[in-house]
Amino acid sequence: MHVPSPSGPLHRAQPYALGLFRAVVGLLFACHGAASLFGVLGGRDGGTVDIGTWPGWYAAVIQLAAGGLVMLGLGTRSAAFLASGSMAYAYFVVHQPESLFPLTNGGEASAMFCWAFLLLVFTGPGAFAFDGLLAARTADAAARTERAPVTA
């Protein structure tokens, strides 16, 4: 059996696949928040969660904000950590008391989002992320400062 080398095409495509994964997961998460907060996208049968209600309104705000940040790749690790934690809370406090297994307690989405975001905490944003653009700009600015002549 032939094992592809680590420098093969799949390895080179990894940052791009990770970037697309991040963008899609962030978009889907943000859509959940938008549906709950604004009653759009077919969520909540056109209704919204009442402002300030615990935990629904806070969860929706986290979904919209963290999902948007993850989708853009801006503060990815921090936003993904917050999103993962909120989904762990949703699973263990809202779903798990109904039943142990996600298929029987309706917690599949919470479990999947929790693990997807936790993965992004450890892998980072991949390609196509604003985090990478900001890091490159900071490095360029530092390099220019380093090369600048010193005047007295």
N, C-alpha and C positions, 0 to 999 in steps of 0.2 A: 504494500500500500504506500502510495506517495503522500508524504506530509509536506504541505506548502512551507516554504521558508518564511521566517519572520519578516523578511524584507519584501515579501510578495505583494501582489496587488491588493489583497484583502487588508493587509497590515497598513499599507499606504492610504487606503480609503477609510481607515478607522476614525480619524478626526471628523471627517465629513459625515459619516454615518452617525456618530455621536452627536454632532451638531444638529442634524435633522431630527434625531430622537428627542433631543432637548427641546427643540422648537415645537414639535408636535405635542409632546407631553405638556409643555407650558401652555400652549394654545387650548388644549382640551380642558386643562384645569381652570384657566381663565374663563372659558365658556361656562363652566359650572357656576363660578362666582357671578358672572353677568346674568345668568338665568335666574339665580336666586335674588340678586339685588334689584334687577330691572325688569324681570319677567319676560325677557327676550329669549330667542333661540328655542322656543318650545318648552322651556323649563317652568316648573311650578304651575302649570296650566294658566299661564299669563299672570299669576299672582307673584307677590314678592314677600320676602321675610320682613317683619317689622323691624325698624331701626332699633338697634341696641339689644335685641333679644339674644339671650344666651342659650345655646352656643351658635345657633344658626346664622345670625347676622355677622358675627365675628368670623365664623368659618368662611362665609361668602366673601368678606372683605379680604381675608388671607388668600382665598382661591383666586380672586381677581388680581390682586396686587402681586402676589408671589408668582402666579401663573404668567402674568405679563412680563415680569422681570426675567423669569427663567426662559420664556419664549424668546426674548430679545438677547438673552445671554448677558444680562447686566446684574452684577452682584449675584451671579448664578449660585455659588456654593451656599451663601447665606440664605438666599431666598428658597433654595431647595431644602435646606435644613429646616427652615420654618414650615414649609409645605409638608415635608415628611412628618414632622412632629404633629402637625394638625391632623394629618390623616391617621397617624397612630392613635391619637386621642379619639378620633371619630370611630375607628374600628373597635377599640377596647371599651369605650364608654357607651357608644350608641349601638353598635352592632353585636359585639361579642356577648353581652348579657342575654340576647335572644337565643343564641346557639353558638357552639364552639367553631363551627365550620363556615367559611365565607359564603359557600353556595346556599346554605340554609338560613343565614342571618342577613343576607342582602349587603354584605360588606365587601364584595369582590372589588369594586372600584376603589374603596378606601385602602384596601390592602395593596392593590396594584400601584396606586399613586404613591403610597408610602414607600414602597420598595423602589419604584422608579426614581423618585426624588432622592432617596438615600444613595442610590447609585451615582447620581449627578453630584452629590456632595463629595464623593470620593474621586470621580473621574474628571470633574470640571466640565466646562461648557462645550468642549470640542470646537469645531470650525464654525464660522459664520456668527461669532458672538461679539457683542460690543465690549465685553471684558478684554478680548484679545486686541481690539483696536485701541482701547485706552492704555493697555500695557505697552503696546508698540509706540504710542505717542509719548508716553512717559519715558520710555527708553531712549527715543529720539531726542527728546528735550534734555535728558541727562547727558547724552553724548555730545550735544551741541554746547552745553554748559562746560563740559570737560575740555572741549577743544578751544573754547573761547580764549582769546588772548587776555592776559591780566594787565590791566592798566592801573597806574598809580596816580 
